[in-house]
Every structure is written in structure tokens, then in C-alpha cells.
Amino acid sequence: MCGSAARVMEGQAGATAQWLPAGVFSHTPDVRVQRQDIEGARCLLAEAGFPQGFRLTLTSPNDRFPNDSRIAQAVAQAWPRARA
């Protein structure tokens, strides 16, 4: 999702696996962004009893944070890829 983060935030952000940036107390350099694993997600959904996925409603702020609605749209578009 690194490309998505950079695209949605117009080059001003990248994917991260933790809240704190490098150099800040409690930042853990060993925690890295995980590779997207669509097949793994499908297997986990099936194992949990949702082989066809499930419905949910995503709510998000609008105009509270930079590009918050664009981020929510990108997340919403990525989730269906895990359905079989």
C-alpha cells in the first residue's frame, strides 16, 4: 500500500507500521510495514467463517485531517480485494 499512501497524500506521506516517526522515544525500528498478502487475507477470512467476506460500514471524518476522505476511499476500495 506504499504507492497508495504516497498517491492519496500527493507525495507527502508514505506507509508506516507505527504512529511514531524515527527519532522519537518509543519508535521501534524493527516494526516494518508488512507486504500486502491478498491470498493470506482470503485464507484468514475463510478460516474465520467468512469465505465470501462480510459487509461493514466504514465511517471517517471529513475535513478534520489532511485528505481524510481520500484515505477512507482508498481503504474502502482495498478491502474488497480480500473477498474470494
PyMOL Python script that loads the backbone (N, CA, C, O; Angstrom):
from pymol import cmd

cmd.read_pdbstr("""\
ATOM      1  N   MET A   1       0.814  -1.188   0.000  1.00  0.00           N
ATOM      2  CA  MET A   1       0.000   0.000   0.000  1.00  0.00           C
ATOM      3  C   MET A   1       0.861   1.256   0.000  1.00  0.00           C
ATOM      4  O   MET A   1       0.345   2.372   0.074  1.00  0.00           O
ATOM      5  N   CYS A   2       2.153   1.074  -0.081  1.00  0.00           N
ATOM      6  CA  CYS A   2       3.038   2.233  -0.066  1.00  0.00           C
ATOM      7  C   CYS A   2       2.706   3.191  -1.192  1.00  0.00           C
ATOM      8  O   CYS A   2       2.686   4.404  -0.984  1.00  0.00           O
ATOM      9  N   GLY A   3       2.444   2.664  -2.391  1.00  0.00           N
ATOM     10  CA  GLY A   3       2.096   3.509  -3.513  1.00  0.00           C
ATOM     11  C   GLY A   3       0.802   4.251  -3.279  1.00  0.00           C
ATOM     12  O   GLY A   3       0.675   5.419  -3.645  1.00  0.00           O
ATOM     13  N   SER A   4      -0.158   3.580  -2.673  1.00  0.00           N
ATOM     14  CA  SER A   4      -1.445   4.209  -2.383  1.00  0.00           C
ATOM     15  C   SER A   4      -1.282   5.358  -1.398  1.00  0.00           C
ATOM     16  O   SER A   4      -1.859   6.429  -1.586  1.00  0.00           O
ATOM     17  N   ALA A   5      -0.502   5.138  -0.356  1.00  0.00           N
ATOM     18  CA  ALA A   5      -0.295   6.190   0.643  1.00  0.00           C
ATOM     19  C   ALA A   5       0.337   7.417  -0.005  1.00  0.00           C
ATOM     20  O   ALA A   5      -0.097   8.544   0.235  1.00  0.00           O
ATOM     21  N   ALA A   6       1.348   7.201  -0.816  1.00  0.00           N
ATOM     22  CA  ALA A   6       2.009   8.324  -1.483  1.00  0.00           C
ATOM     23  C   ALA A   6       1.071   9.009  -2.471  1.00  0.00           C
ATOM     24  O   ALA A   6       1.079  10.233  -2.595  1.00  0.00           O
ATOM     25  N   ARG A   7       0.254   8.207  -3.182  1.00  0.00           N
ATOM     26  CA  ARG A   7      -0.661   8.779  -4.163  1.00  0.00           C
ATOM     27  C   ARG A   7      -1.774   9.585  -3.486  1.00  0.00           C
ATOM     28  O   ARG A   7      -2.054  10.717  -3.881  1.00  0.00           O
ATOM     29  N   VAL A   8      -2.401   9.004  -2.475  1.00  0.00           N
ATOM     30  CA  VAL A   8      -3.509   9.683  -1.796  1.00  0.00           C
ATOM     31  C   VAL A   8      -3.031  10.960  -1.117  1.00  0.00           C
ATOM     32  O   VAL A   8      -3.740  11.966  -1.103  1.00  0.00           O
ATOM     33  N   MET A   9      -1.835  10.914  -0.560  1.00  0.00           N
ATOM     34  CA  MET A   9      -1.308  12.083   0.142  1.00  0.00           C
ATOM     35  C   MET A   9      -0.433  12.966  -0.757  1.00  0.00           C
ATOM     36  O   MET A   9       0.291  13.835  -0.272  1.00  0.00           O
ATOM     37  N   GLU A  10      -0.510  12.732  -2.065  1.00  0.00           N
ATOM     38  CA  GLU A  10       0.166  13.550  -3.066  1.00  0.00           C
ATOM     39  C   GLU A  10       1.669  13.668  -2.802  1.00  0.00           C
ATOM     40  O   GLU A  10       2.244  14.752  -2.899  1.00  0.00           O
ATOM     41  N   GLY A  11       2.298  12.533  -2.467  1.00  0.00           N
ATOM     42  CA  GLY A  11       3.739  12.504  -2.275  1.00  0.00           C
ATOM     43  C   GLY A  11       4.215  13.021  -0.934  1.00  0.00           C
ATOM     44  O   GLY A  11       5.420  13.058  -0.686  1.00  0.00           O
ATOM     45  N   GLN A  12       3.307  13.421  -0.066  1.00  0.00           N
ATOM     46  CA  GLN A  12       3.689  13.998   1.214  1.00  0.00           C
ATOM     47  C   GLN A  12       3.660  13.001   2.367  1.00  0.00           C
ATOM     48  O   GLN A  12       3.854  13.385   3.520  1.00  0.00           O
ATOM     49  N   ALA A  13       3.417  11.715   2.066  1.00  0.00           N
ATOM     50  CA  ALA A  13       3.356  10.697   3.121  1.00  0.00           C
ATOM     51  C   ALA A  13       3.697   9.346   2.523  1.00  0.00           C
ATOM     52  O   ALA A  13       3.696   9.163   1.306  1.00  0.00           O
ATOM     53  N   GLY A  14       3.984   8.423   3.391  1.00  0.00           N
ATOM     54  CA  GLY A  14       4.243   7.052   2.983  1.00  0.00           C
ATOM     55  C   GLY A  14       3.626   6.109   3.994  1.00  0.00           C
ATOM     56  O   GLY A  14       3.199   6.527   5.069  1.00  0.00           O
ATOM     57  N   ALA A  15       3.582   4.845   3.647  1.00  0.00           N
ATOM     58  CA  ALA A  15       3.024   3.846   4.554  1.00  0.00           C
ATOM     59  C   ALA A  15       3.901   3.728   5.793  1.00  0.00           C
ATOM     60  O   ALA A  15       5.117   3.907   5.725  1.00  0.00           O
ATOM     61  N   THR A  16       3.279   3.427   6.914  1.00  0.00           N
ATOM     62  CA  THR A  16       4.011   3.237   8.159  1.00  0.00           C
ATOM     63  C   THR A  16       3.354   2.122   8.958  1.00  0.00           C
ATOM     64  O   THR A  16       2.176   1.825   8.758  1.00  0.00           O
ATOM     65  N   ALA A  17       4.089   1.518   9.842  1.00  0.00           N
ATOM     66  CA  ALA A  17       3.560   0.437  10.664  1.00  0.00           C
ATOM     67  C   ALA A  17       3.390   0.876  12.119  1.00  0.00           C
ATOM     68  O   ALA A  17       2.990   0.077  12.966  1.00  0.00           O
ATOM     69  N   GLN A  18       3.691   2.134  12.408  1.00  0.00           N
ATOM     70  CA  GLN A  18       3.549   2.616  13.778  1.00  0.00           C
ATOM     71  C   GLN A  18       3.299   4.120  13.772  1.00  0.00           C
ATOM     72  O   GLN A  18       3.559   4.806  12.783  1.00  0.00           O
ATOM     73  N   TRP A  19       2.801   4.605  14.874  1.00  0.00           N
ATOM     74  CA  TRP A  19       2.424   6.012  14.967  1.00  0.00           C
ATOM     75  C   TRP A  19       3.620   6.953  15.050  1.00  0.00           C
ATOM     76  O   TRP A  19       3.560   8.080  14.560  1.00  0.00           O
ATOM     77  N   LEU A  20       4.692   6.498  15.662  1.00  0.00           N
ATOM     78  CA  LEU A  20       5.802   7.393  15.965  1.00  0.00           C
ATOM     79  C   LEU A  20       6.877   7.362  14.889  1.00  0.00           C
ATOM     80  O   LEU A  20       7.254   6.284  14.430  1.00  0.00           O
ATOM     81  N   PRO A  21       7.372   8.512  14.481  1.00  0.00           N
ATOM     82  CA  PRO A  21       8.441   8.541  13.477  1.00  0.00           C
ATOM     83  C   PRO A  21       9.794   8.210  14.098  1.00  0.00           C
ATOM     84  O   PRO A  21       9.967   8.271  15.316  1.00  0.00           O
ATOM     85  N   ALA A  22      10.733   7.862  13.253  1.00  0.00           N
ATOM     86  CA  ALA A  22      12.095   7.571  13.702  1.00  0.00           C
ATOM     87  C   ALA A  22      12.642   8.765  14.479  1.00  0.00           C
ATOM     88  O   ALA A  22      12.386   9.916  14.128  1.00  0.00           O
ATOM     89  N   GLY A  23      13.397   8.478  15.539  1.00  0.00           N
ATOM     90  CA  GLY A  23      13.991   9.538  16.343  1.00  0.00           C
ATOM     91  C   GLY A  23      13.151   9.939  17.536  1.00  0.00           C
ATOM     92  O   GLY A  23      13.619  10.685  18.396  1.00  0.00           O
ATOM     93  N   VAL A  24      11.913   9.457  17.607  1.00  0.00           N
ATOM     94  CA  VAL A  24      11.035   9.784  18.724  1.00  0.00           C
ATOM     95  C   VAL A  24      11.074   8.633  19.729  1.00  0.00           C
ATOM     96  O   VAL A  24      11.120   7.466  19.341  1.00  0.00           O
ATOM     97  N   PHE A  25      11.056   8.966  21.014  1.00  0.00           N
ATOM     98  CA  PHE A  25      11.055   7.938  22.053  1.00  0.00           C
ATOM     99  C   PHE A  25       9.929   6.936  21.796  1.00  0.00           C
ATOM    100  O   PHE A  25       8.802   7.334  21.501  1.00  0.00           O
ATOM    101  N   SER A  26      10.215   5.684  21.901  1.00  0.00           N
ATOM    102  CA  SER A  26       9.293   4.552  21.711  1.00  0.00           C
ATOM    103  C   SER A  26       9.188   4.091  20.262  1.00  0.00           C
ATOM    104  O   SER A  26       8.547   3.074  19.997  1.00  0.00           O
ATOM    105  N   HIS A  27       9.794   4.804  19.320  1.00  0.00           N
ATOM    106  CA  HIS A  27       9.809   4.297  17.942  1.00  0.00           C
ATOM    107  C   HIS A  27      10.621   3.009  17.926  1.00  0.00           C
ATOM    108  O   HIS A  27      11.706   2.939  18.504  1.00  0.00           O
ATOM    109  N   THR A  28      10.089   1.995  17.259  1.00  0.00           N
ATOM    110  CA  THR A  28      10.777   0.709  17.191  1.00  0.00           C
ATOM    111  C   THR A  28      11.163   0.436  15.749  1.00  0.00           C
ATOM    112  O   THR A  28      10.289   0.132  14.938  1.00  0.00           O
ATOM    113  N   PRO A  29      12.440   0.531  15.398  1.00  0.00           N
ATOM    114  CA  PRO A  29      12.853   0.352  14.005  1.00  0.00           C
ATOM    115  C   PRO A  29      12.598  -1.054  13.471  1.00  0.00           C
ATOM    116  O   PRO A  29      12.558  -1.254  12.257  1.00  0.00           O
ATOM    117  N   ASP A  30      12.425  -2.038  14.369  1.00  0.00           N
ATOM    118  CA  ASP A  30      12.157  -3.409  13.924  1.00  0.00           C
ATOM    119  C   ASP A  30      10.731  -3.593  13.405  1.00  0.00           C
ATOM    120  O   ASP A  30      10.457  -4.569  12.707  1.00  0.00           O
ATOM    121  N   VAL A  31       9.827  -2.684  13.730  1.00  0.00           N
ATOM    122  CA  VAL A  31       8.437  -2.777  13.265  1.00  0.00           C
ATOM    123  C   VAL A  31       8.379  -2.169  11.870  1.00  0.00           C
ATOM    124  O   VAL A  31       8.588  -0.969  11.692  1.00  0.00           O
ATOM    125  N   ARG A  32       8.097  -2.996  10.904  1.00  0.00           N
ATOM    126  CA  ARG A  32       8.110  -2.546   9.497  1.00  0.00           C
ATOM    127  C   ARG A  32       6.752  -2.765   8.852  1.00  0.00           C
ATOM    128  O   ARG A  32       5.954  -3.575   9.324  1.00  0.00           O
ATOM    129  N   VAL A  33       6.495  -2.046   7.783  1.00  0.00           N
ATOM    130  CA  VAL A  33       5.272  -2.212   7.007  1.00  0.00           C
ATOM    131  C   VAL A  33       5.265  -3.624   6.428  1.00  0.00           C
ATOM    132  O   VAL A  33       6.251  -4.065   5.837  1.00  0.00           O
ATOM    133  N   GLN A  34       4.160  -4.320   6.599  1.00  0.00           N
ATOM    134  CA  GLN A  34       4.067  -5.674   6.068  1.00  0.00           C
ATOM    135  C   GLN A  34       3.645  -5.640   4.606  1.00  0.00           C
ATOM    136  O   GLN A  34       2.930  -4.742   4.161  1.00  0.00           O
ATOM    137  N   ARG A  35       4.110  -6.647   3.875  1.00  0.00           N
ATOM    138  CA  ARG A  35       3.750  -6.789   2.480  1.00  0.00           C
ATOM    139  C   ARG A  35       2.278  -7.164   2.373  1.00  0.00           C
ATOM    140  O   ARG A  35       1.781  -7.952   3.177  1.00  0.00           O
ATOM    141  N   GLN A  36       1.588  -6.621   1.407  1.00  0.00           N
ATOM    142  CA  GLN A  36       0.187  -6.956   1.180  1.00  0.00           C
ATOM    143  C   GLN A  36       0.085  -8.422   0.763  1.00  0.00           C
ATOM    144  O   GLN A  36       0.814  -8.864  -0.125  1.00  0.00           O
ATOM    145  N   ASP A  37      -0.801  -9.169   1.391  1.00  0.00           N
ATOM    146  CA  ASP A  37      -0.963 -10.591   1.123  1.00  0.00           C
ATOM    147  C   ASP A  37      -2.447 -10.903   0.942  1.00  0.00           C
ATOM    148  O   ASP A  37      -3.121 -11.324   1.881  1.00  0.00           O
ATOM    149  N   ILE A  38      -2.945 -10.693  -0.272  1.00  0.00           N
ATOM    150  CA  ILE A  38      -4.371 -10.888  -0.558  1.00  0.00           C
ATOM    151  C   ILE A  38      -4.766 -12.346  -0.347  1.00  0.00           C
ATOM    152  O   ILE A  38      -5.803 -12.619   0.257  1.00  0.00           O
ATOM    153  N   GLU A  39      -3.971 -13.274  -0.828  1.00  0.00           N
ATOM    154  CA  GLU A  39      -4.307 -14.697  -0.655  1.00  0.00           C
ATOM    155  C   GLU A  39      -4.334 -15.073   0.822  1.00  0.00           C
ATOM    156  O   GLU A  39      -5.209 -15.821   1.258  1.00  0.00           O
ATOM    157  N   GLY A  40      -3.394 -14.566   1.581  1.00  0.00           N
ATOM    158  CA  GLY A  40      -3.372 -14.816   3.016  1.00  0.00           C
ATOM    159  C   GLY A  40      -4.612 -14.264   3.702  1.00  0.00           C
ATOM    160  O   GLY A  40      -5.169 -14.899   4.597  1.00  0.00           O
ATOM    161  N   ALA A  41      -5.046 -13.070   3.277  1.00  0.00           N
ATOM    162  CA  ALA A  41      -6.259 -12.466   3.837  1.00  0.00           C
ATOM    163  C   ALA A  41      -7.477 -13.322   3.511  1.00  0.00           C
ATOM    164  O   ALA A  41      -8.340 -13.528   4.364  1.00  0.00           O
ATOM    165  N   ARG A  42      -7.548 -13.818   2.284  1.00  0.00           N
ATOM    166  CA  ARG A  42      -8.675 -14.681   1.901  1.00  0.00           C
ATOM    167  C   ARG A  42      -8.699 -15.948   2.745  1.00  0.00           C
ATOM    168  O   ARG A  42      -9.763 -16.379   3.188  1.00  0.00           O
ATOM    169  N   CYS A  43      -7.536 -16.543   2.969  1.00  0.00           N
ATOM    170  CA  CYS A  43      -7.450 -17.753   3.795  1.00  0.00           C
ATOM    171  C   CYS A  43      -7.900 -17.465   5.227  1.00  0.00           C
ATOM    172  O   CYS A  43      -8.630 -18.257   5.822  1.00  0.00           O
ATOM    173  N   LEU A  44      -7.465 -16.336   5.775  1.00  0.00           N
ATOM    174  CA  LEU A  44      -7.861 -15.994   7.138  1.00  0.00           C
ATOM    175  C   LEU A  44      -9.360 -15.743   7.241  1.00  0.00           C
ATOM    176  O   LEU A  44      -9.991 -16.151   8.216  1.00  0.00           O
ATOM    177  N   LEU A  45      -9.935 -15.078   6.246  1.00  0.00           N
ATOM    178  CA  LEU A  45     -11.382 -14.862   6.250  1.00  0.00           C
ATOM    179  C   LEU A  45     -12.137 -16.185   6.190  1.00  0.00           C
ATOM    180  O   LEU A  45     -13.105 -16.385   6.923  1.00  0.00           O
ATOM    181  N   ALA A  46     -11.696 -17.084   5.321  1.00  0.00           N
ATOM    182  CA  ALA A  46     -12.351 -18.399   5.206  1.00  0.00           C
ATOM    183  C   ALA A  46     -12.220 -19.169   6.513  1.00  0.00           C
ATOM    184  O   ALA A  46     -13.180 -19.785   6.975  1.00  0.00           O
ATOM    185  N   GLU A  47     -11.037 -19.133   7.104  1.00  0.00           N
ATOM    186  CA  GLU A  47     -10.797 -19.833   8.367  1.00  0.00           C
ATOM    187  C   GLU A  47     -11.682 -19.283   9.484  1.00  0.00           C
ATOM    188  O   GLU A  47     -12.091 -20.024  10.378  1.00  0.00           O
ATOM    189  N   ALA A  48     -11.974 -17.992   9.431  1.00  0.00           N
ATOM    190  CA  ALA A  48     -12.816 -17.355  10.443  1.00  0.00           C
ATOM    191  C   ALA A  48     -14.304 -17.550  10.164  1.00  0.00           C
ATOM    192  O   ALA A  48     -15.146 -17.089  10.934  1.00  0.00           O
ATOM    193  N   GLY A  49     -14.630 -18.235   9.058  1.00  0.00           N
ATOM    194  CA  GLY A  49     -16.036 -18.493   8.742  1.00  0.00           C
ATOM    195  C   GLY A  49     -16.654 -17.495   7.790  1.00  0.00           C
ATOM    196  O   GLY A  49     -17.878 -17.429   7.676  1.00  0.00           O
ATOM    197  N   PHE A  50     -15.839 -16.720   7.106  1.00  0.00           N
ATOM    198  CA  PHE A  50     -16.335 -15.719   6.157  1.00  0.00           C
ATOM    199  C   PHE A  50     -15.696 -15.912   4.785  1.00  0.00           C
ATOM    200  O   PHE A  50     -14.987 -15.024   4.311  1.00  0.00           O
ATOM    201  N   PRO A  51     -15.931 -17.055   4.137  1.00  0.00           N
ATOM    202  CA  PRO A  51     -15.261 -17.308   2.854  1.00  0.00           C
ATOM    203  C   PRO A  51     -15.661 -16.323   1.756  1.00  0.00           C
ATOM    204  O   PRO A  51     -14.900 -16.123   0.808  1.00  0.00           O
ATOM    205  N   GLN A  52     -16.826 -15.712   1.864  1.00  0.00           N
ATOM    206  CA  GLN A  52     -17.261 -14.716   0.879  1.00  0.00           C
ATOM    207  C   GLN A  52     -17.112 -13.288   1.412  1.00  0.00           C
ATOM    208  O   GLN A  52     -17.650 -12.343   0.835  1.00  0.00           O
ATOM    209  N   GLY A  53     -16.385 -13.144   2.505  1.00  0.00           N
ATOM    210  CA  GLY A  53     -16.218 -11.830   3.103  1.00  0.00           C
ATOM    211  C   GLY A  53     -17.418 -11.458   3.956  1.00  0.00           C
ATOM    212  O   GLY A  53     -18.230 -12.321   4.291  1.00  0.00           O
ATOM    213  N   PHE A  54     -17.540 -10.207   4.307  1.00  0.00           N
ATOM    214  CA  PHE A  54     -18.673  -9.733   5.103  1.00  0.00           C
ATOM    215  C   PHE A  54     -18.866  -8.255   4.811  1.00  0.00           C
ATOM    216  O   PHE A  54     -17.974  -7.591   4.282  1.00  0.00           O
ATOM    217  N   ARG A  55     -20.016  -7.757   5.153  1.00  0.00           N
ATOM    218  CA  ARG A  55     -20.331  -6.349   4.925  1.00  0.00           C
ATOM    219  C   ARG A  55     -19.993  -5.544   6.169  1.00  0.00           C
ATOM    220  O   ARG A  55     -20.134  -6.025   7.293  1.00  0.00           O
ATOM    221  N   LEU A  56     -19.546  -4.321   5.954  1.00  0.00           N
ATOM    222  CA  LEU A  56     -19.323  -3.410   7.063  1.00  0.00           C
ATOM    223  C   LEU A  56     -19.495  -1.989   6.571  1.00  0.00           C
ATOM    224  O   LEU A  56     -19.439  -1.716   5.372  1.00  0.00           O
ATOM    225  N   THR A  57     -19.700  -1.110   7.495  1.00  0.00           N
ATOM    226  CA  THR A  57     -19.821   0.305   7.174  1.00  0.00           C
ATOM    227  C   THR A  57     -18.581   1.015   7.691  1.00  0.00           C
ATOM    228  O   THR A  57     -18.267   0.950   8.880  1.00  0.00           O
ATOM    229  N   LEU A  58     -17.889   1.681   6.807  1.00  0.00           N
ATOM    230  CA  LEU A  58     -16.697   2.433   7.175  1.00  0.00           C
ATOM    231  C   LEU A  58     -17.112   3.885   7.387  1.00  0.00           C
ATOM    232  O   LEU A  58     -17.671   4.519   6.491  1.00  0.00           O
ATOM    233  N   THR A  59     -16.837   4.396   8.563  1.00  0.00           N
ATOM    234  CA  THR A  59     -17.096   5.818   8.816  1.00  0.00           C
ATOM    235  C   THR A  59     -15.764   6.521   9.025  1.00  0.00           C
ATOM    236  O   THR A  59     -14.796   5.930   9.503  1.00  0.00           O
ATOM    237  N   SER A  60     -15.737   7.762   8.666  1.00  0.00           N
ATOM    238  CA  SER A  60     -14.489   8.512   8.708  1.00  0.00           C
ATOM    239  C   SER A  60     -14.802   9.994   8.860  1.00  0.00           C
ATOM    240  O   SER A  60     -15.865  10.448   8.436  1.00  0.00           O
ATOM    241  N   PRO A  61     -13.890  10.750   9.458  1.00  0.00           N
ATOM    242  CA  PRO A  61     -14.094  12.201   9.479  1.00  0.00           C
ATOM    243  C   PRO A  61     -13.971  12.769   8.067  1.00  0.00           C
ATOM    244  O   PRO A  61     -13.409  12.132   7.177  1.00  0.00           O
ATOM    245  N   ASN A  62     -14.490  13.942   7.881  1.00  0.00           N
ATOM    246  CA  ASN A  62     -14.408  14.618   6.597  1.00  0.00           C
ATOM    247  C   ASN A  62     -13.954  16.050   6.854  1.00  0.00           C
ATOM    248  O   ASN A  62     -14.658  16.826   7.501  1.00  0.00           O
ATOM    249  N   ASP A  63     -12.795  16.388   6.353  1.00  0.00           N
ATOM    250  CA  ASP A  63     -12.194  17.716   6.516  1.00  0.00           C
ATOM    251  C   ASP A  63     -11.719  17.989   7.936  1.00  0.00           C
ATOM    252  O   ASP A  63     -11.634  19.145   8.349  1.00  0.00           O
ATOM    253  N   ARG A  64     -11.411  16.938   8.685  1.00  0.00           N
ATOM    254  CA  ARG A  64     -10.804  17.124  10.001  1.00  0.00           C
ATOM    255  C   ARG A  64      -9.301  16.928   9.929  1.00  0.00           C
ATOM    256  O   ARG A  64      -8.544  17.634  10.595  1.00  0.00           O
ATOM    257  N   PHE A  65      -8.867  15.966   9.117  1.00  0.00           N
ATOM    258  CA  PHE A  65      -7.454  15.660   8.937  1.00  0.00           C
ATOM    259  C   PHE A  65      -7.115  15.807   7.459  1.00  0.00           C
ATOM    260  O   PHE A  65      -8.008  15.731   6.615  1.00  0.00           O
ATOM    261  N   PRO A  66      -5.838  16.018   7.127  1.00  0.00           N
ATOM    262  CA  PRO A  66      -5.470  16.155   5.714  1.00  0.00           C
ATOM    263  C   PRO A  66      -5.884  14.919   4.901  1.00  0.00           C
ATOM    264  O   PRO A  66      -5.512  13.794   5.237  1.00  0.00           O
ATOM    265  N   ASN A  67      -6.640  15.135   3.853  1.00  0.00           N
ATOM    266  CA  ASN A  67      -7.072  14.085   2.917  1.00  0.00           C
ATOM    267  C   ASN A  67      -7.826  12.941   3.581  1.00  0.00           C
ATOM    268  O   ASN A  67      -7.785  11.815   3.085  1.00  0.00           O
ATOM    269  N   ASP A  68      -8.514  13.203   4.692  1.00  0.00           N
ATOM    270  CA  ASP A  68      -9.174  12.118   5.405  1.00  0.00           C
ATOM    271  C   ASP A  68     -10.212  11.385   4.552  1.00  0.00           C
ATOM    272  O   ASP A  68     -10.306  10.161   4.637  1.00  0.00           O
ATOM    273  N   SER A  69     -10.975  12.079   3.754  1.00  0.00           N
ATOM    274  CA  SER A  69     -11.975  11.385   2.927  1.00  0.00           C
ATOM    275  C   SER A  69     -11.308  10.572   1.816  1.00  0.00           C
ATOM    276  O   SER A  69     -11.793   9.496   1.467  1.00  0.00           O
ATOM    277  N   ARG A  70     -10.207  11.072   1.260  1.00  0.00           N
ATOM    278  CA  ARG A  70      -9.482  10.303   0.235  1.00  0.00           C
ATOM    279  C   ARG A  70      -8.846   9.050   0.827  1.00  0.00           C
ATOM    280  O   ARG A  70      -8.796   8.009   0.173  1.00  0.00           O
ATOM    281  N   ILE A  71      -8.360   9.149   2.062  1.00  0.00           N
ATOM    282  CA  ILE A  71      -7.794   7.982   2.729  1.00  0.00           C
ATOM    283  C   ILE A  71      -8.881   6.939   2.959  1.00  0.00           C
ATOM    284  O   ILE A  71      -8.671   5.754   2.698  1.00  0.00           O
ATOM    285  N   ALA A  72     -10.036   7.371   3.445  1.00  0.00           N
ATOM    286  CA  ALA A  72     -11.144   6.446   3.682  1.00  0.00           C
ATOM    287  C   ALA A  72     -11.577   5.775   2.377  1.00  0.00           C
ATOM    288  O   ALA A  72     -11.877   4.581   2.372  1.00  0.00           O
ATOM    289  N   GLN A  73     -11.613   6.517   1.284  1.00  0.00           N
ATOM    290  CA  GLN A  73     -11.979   5.937  -0.013  1.00  0.00           C
ATOM    291  C   GLN A  73     -10.962   4.902  -0.461  1.00  0.00           C
ATOM    292  O   GLN A  73     -11.341   3.857  -0.990  1.00  0.00           O
ATOM    293  N   ALA A  74      -9.679   5.169  -0.260  1.00  0.00           N
ATOM    294  CA  ALA A  74      -8.639   4.213  -0.646  1.00  0.00           C
ATOM    295  C   ALA A  74      -8.747   2.932   0.179  1.00  0.00           C
ATOM    296  O   ALA A  74      -8.594   1.835  -0.357  1.00  0.00           O
ATOM    297  N   VAL A  75      -9.008   3.067   1.473  1.00  0.00           N
ATOM    298  CA  VAL A  75      -9.168   1.896   2.342  1.00  0.00           C
ATOM    299  C   VAL A  75     -10.391   1.102   1.898  1.00  0.00           C
ATOM    300  O   VAL A  75     -10.328  -0.121   1.776  1.00  0.00           O
ATOM    301  N   ALA A  76     -11.502   1.791   1.655  1.00  0.00           N
ATOM    302  CA  ALA A  76     -12.731   1.116   1.244  1.00  0.00           C
ATOM    303  C   ALA A  76     -12.550   0.374  -0.081  1.00  0.00           C
ATOM    304  O   ALA A  76     -13.121  -0.700  -0.269  1.00  0.00           O
ATOM    305  N   GLN A  77     -11.776   0.927  -0.983  1.00  0.00           N
ATOM    306  CA  GLN A  77     -11.541   0.264  -2.269  1.00  0.00           C
ATOM    307  C   GLN A  77     -10.589  -0.917  -2.140  1.00  0.00           C
ATOM    308  O   GLN A  77     -10.639  -1.834  -2.960  1.00  0.00           O
ATOM    309  N   ALA A  78      -9.723  -0.919  -1.131  1.00  0.00           N
ATOM    310  CA  ALA A  78      -8.763  -2.013  -0.958  1.00  0.00           C
ATOM    311  C   ALA A  78      -9.391  -3.223  -0.292  1.00  0.00           C
ATOM    312  O   ALA A  78      -9.009  -4.348  -0.616  1.00  0.00           O
ATOM    313  N   TRP A  79     -10.331  -3.049   0.617  1.00  0.00           N
ATOM    314  CA  TRP A  79     -10.894  -4.174   1.371  1.00  0.00           C
ATOM    315  C   TRP A  79     -11.559  -5.236   0.515  1.00  0.00           C
ATOM    316  O   TRP A  79     -11.364  -6.420   0.790  1.00  0.00           O
ATOM    317  N   PRO A  80     -12.331  -4.889  -0.502  1.00  0.00           N
ATOM    318  CA  PRO A  80     -12.997  -5.950  -1.286  1.00  0.00           C
ATOM    319  C   PRO A  80     -12.036  -6.898  -2.010  1.00  0.00           C
ATOM    320  O   PRO A  80     -12.446  -7.986  -2.413  1.00  0.00           O
ATOM    321  N   ARG A  81     -10.796  -6.520  -2.180  1.00  0.00           N
ATOM    322  CA  ARG A  81      -9.832  -7.396  -2.856  1.00  0.00           C
ATOM    323  C   ARG A  81      -9.602  -8.692  -2.081  1.00  0.00           C
ATOM    324  O   ARG A  81      -9.177  -9.691  -2.661  1.00  0.00           O
ATOM    325  N   ALA A  82      -9.873  -8.685  -0.797  1.00  0.00           N
ATOM    326  CA  ALA A  82      -9.640  -9.879   0.023  1.00  0.00           C
ATOM    327  C   ALA A  82     -10.799 -10.874  -0.067  1.00  0.00           C
ATOM    328  O   ALA A  82     -10.678 -12.005   0.403  1.00  0.00           O
ATOM    329  N   ARG A  83     -11.896 -10.472  -0.655  1.00  0.00           N
ATOM    330  CA  ARG A  83     -13.010 -11.414  -0.800  1.00  0.00           C
ATOM    331  C   ARG A  83     -12.710 -12.407  -1.892  1.00  0.00           C
ATOM    332  O   ARG A  83     -12.062 -12.081  -2.886  1.00  0.00           O
ATOM    333  N   ALA A  84     -13.180 -13.609  -1.705  1.00  0.00           N
ATOM    334  CA  ALA A  84     -12.947 -14.670  -2.700  1.00  0.00           C
ATOM    335  C   ALA A  84     -13.801 -14.458  -3.931  1.00  0.00           C
ATOM    336  O   ALA A  84     -13.737 -15.251  -4.871  1.00  0.00           O
TER     337      ALA A  84
END
""", "prot")
cmd.dss("prot")
cmd.show_as("cartoon", "prot")
cmd.util.cbc("prot")
cmd.orient("prot")
